[in-house]
């Protein structure tokens, strides 16, 4: 008894109709007897062709009809005039001998034509489903497209998909030595007649329910009417949905979803086959069983669905793996420079926020600019990885917080102490110099204080540079050993920042390191522009950026947005070793100055400022 519903289905006999024109033709009795022998039913010629009708042939008696209408190859004409376009033209005196054969041949031909059309329709539907599913990477949309196409093909009023919990696919889990059965969860549903509210409970993969039985046995089920199930079968329909909505579930078709390893990953359920697809059921009496052809089609659809879901799972795993790699790369960057923790994530967020806002804007500067989801994803990854090349920069340069390295300042301080000792020794040897000793020691202390101050000073102007050069000329330990070496003097005279030209060039090369690193990654077609975008994040519209001195439109649009986000975050970050935090308003002023100088996009800076887009950034957990 367990297998009864797995094979039971409606009789696939086609619905053949025969119409006679006119109805009062003297050949009516003969036509009716032949139609009955063919398993056809007699209908009125003016009856609208129903969705259940497979074939309708028409017998036209022109001995009673003077003006024939729309004769074609699906008609048999009774007439002495043979000059008509029809399947066959039979003279009245030959009707008894020829009509039965002609009707049988016409019906068989039309049935073959209908079958071929059905097969073509099946192939078309499967191709449509395959095409639709192959290009979708969002699971909700994937399942929705699957149900939409398959319900239309099967003329099912409703359909649902149940998926086995992924951790339990293909095996039973054990917990503390006890067997833990697999479970399924509702994934998606559609219904033309009533709203569907998805259940939250899990369904055990066992024989107690229809869905569980199909998943457990890996067998399809085609049930003509679930209300008439035998009492000795283990599975029972829950009926909860029908009770809460007033719906009537009758015919039911269930097929298992099998992956490439022949493991059941879910169940596809169709309910209530109806005459016309897409139209709500006004009368549940119009519901009919699904046929064997419907079962075959459903199994084909389930096979495609399983492949699509498997592809989605692999796509998601690859995406998760890649995201983990990107996160590890960002962690490696920020581990070398903990003071910039969160910078890459903030830049990625602000860049994407800018791009989405511009894409949604209808203002004249942005109306022609639209970012697809693929382009936004590319830009997101490029912004996350834009500083990865800093792993190739020496750590002391990357973390340099003052003009002098700590060991350089320590050496200078040591020389000043030696200079003070020399002054004291000279004072001892030469009594005349003893009176000058306090003055010289005071000058040494003042000059060392100047060195320490310039080492940390935000901006060094000409007066400060002149003063430190005087210090270098004033103190020498010997003819060949000055207290301040020329390289140290040059560093203390750096106008802004802490890097000398060689160090700045080394920092700037991080962009090239980033590009070389990203270029060797085998990016997918959707992400192939990530290296190019990251490569351009320090370029300026006027050509003063680096490393390639690109200008204007030669810089990718997304990279120009990344430049703005990168500058904004660098200015407002409060944990840089060489500067304090700047308010967003002050950072905007600097960006406006840059825009006025033609270095960054003016319209994008104003959009950032006008909508205060930085307030949408969610601080990452670092």
Secondary structure, 3 states (H helix, E strand, C coil): CCCHHHHCCCCCCCCEEEEEECCCCCCHHHHHHHHHHCCCEEECCCCCCCCCCCEEEEEEECCCCCCCCCCCCCEEEECCCCCCCCCEEECHHHHHHHHHHHHHHHHHHHHHHHHHHHHHHHHHHHHHHHHHHHCCCCHHHHHHHHHHHHHHHHCEEEEEEEEECHHHCCCCEEECCEEECCEEEEEEEEECCCCCCCCCCCEECCCCCHHHHHHHHCCCEEECCHHHCCCCCCCCCCCHHHHHHCCCCCCEEEEEEECCCCCEEEEEEEEEECCCCCCCCCCHHHCECCCHHHHHHHHHHHHHHHHHHHHHHHHHHHHHHHHHHHHHHHHHHHHHCHHHCCHHHHHHHHHHHHHHHHHHCCCCCCCCCCCCHHHHHHHHHHHHCCCHHHHHCCHHHHCCCCCCCHHHHHHHHHHHHHHHHHHHHHHHHCHHHHHHHHHHHHHHHHHHHHHHHHHHCCECCHHHHHHHHHHHHHCECCCCCECCCHHHHHHHCCCECCCCHHHHHHHHCHHHHHHHHHHCCCCCHHHCCHHHHHHCCCCCCECCCCCCCCEHHHCCHHHHHHHHHHHHHHHHCCCCCCCCCCCHHHHHHHHHHHHHCCCCCHHHHHHHHHCCHHHHCCCCCC
